[in-house]
Amino acid sequence: MREDIIEKAYAKINISLDVTARRDDGYHDMAMVMQTVSLCDDVRLGFTDGSRIFARTNLPFIPSDERNLAVRAAKKFFEAAGEPERGLCIRIDKRIPGGAGMAGGSTDAAAVLRGLNRAFGNQFGVERLEELGAEVGSDVAFCVRGGTMLARGRGELLTPLPPLPDCVFVICKPQFSISTPELFRKLDQVSLRRHPDTVGIVSALERANLGDICRRMYNVFEDVNDRRMRTVTAIKNVLIDHGALGAVMTGTGSAVFGLYDDADAARKTFDALRREWRSTAMAKIMPRIEV
Ligand code: C5P
């Protein structure tokens, strides 16, 4: 088992995000329609002769120790498998922007769980892997399989949904990042004026009606009292003005995406946004991973 294990770690976006309750354990109950997209990090696992589990990335500010969810996921895996911890180097080529609401850290952690599970003879089924993921972070469970899913609870109660009809995403992340706990705190200070029609989105997915899905895309975090949401709105307007069927912030931001059924319009939007916002990408839908 000395050769490297290679996994793609795909980003997620939120077609919709609702917060339905504040819980006693400090978390919030959510209802989110999540979608995996082709923007991804590359994760490579290599066993070493040492005993340390550490991460190496192409970005200097990303921690190599347990502050990195990928390292925590590896430790969690060894503990659950009853294996003594092994020396492991987790090499991550990051392309997914951080602090964007795209599950960049969570998807790396999920890739580590999938990769180690393969290396150790698939000893865990997908449900157990998702449970382990949820113990590492709320979005990790979704990222184990990805695709199109309804996520409830903390984000770990997953129901697979029919895939989103074929479309192209333009995803734009402003220079600033938004901290997830900070935005949840701000959300607790406002009473929400609007909620997404999650049931309507699920029904539109079942009918494969892209227009009906896009009309219903909404994220309650856009309603918080935060100056940065002005930039989010400005980017949404550019996306819509360039022909997006719908545009919304993903997760706790700061990335915003537009959804297009016309690849040329998406390309033109990408070119326009990229002039101002370097962290702009085009992506397509990714299907669920068979684990
Ligand atoms: O689970 P995770 O560590 O990713 O969550 C980070 C923080 O985000 C939590 O400590 C909590 O403040 C907030 N959170 C929440 N409700 C959720 C998910 C996250 O309040 N469903």
Residues whose N, C-alpha, C, O or C-beta is under 5 A from the ligand:
A	BS01	C5P	G26 Y27 H28 M30 V136 G137 S138 D139 G153 R154 G155 T180 P181 F184
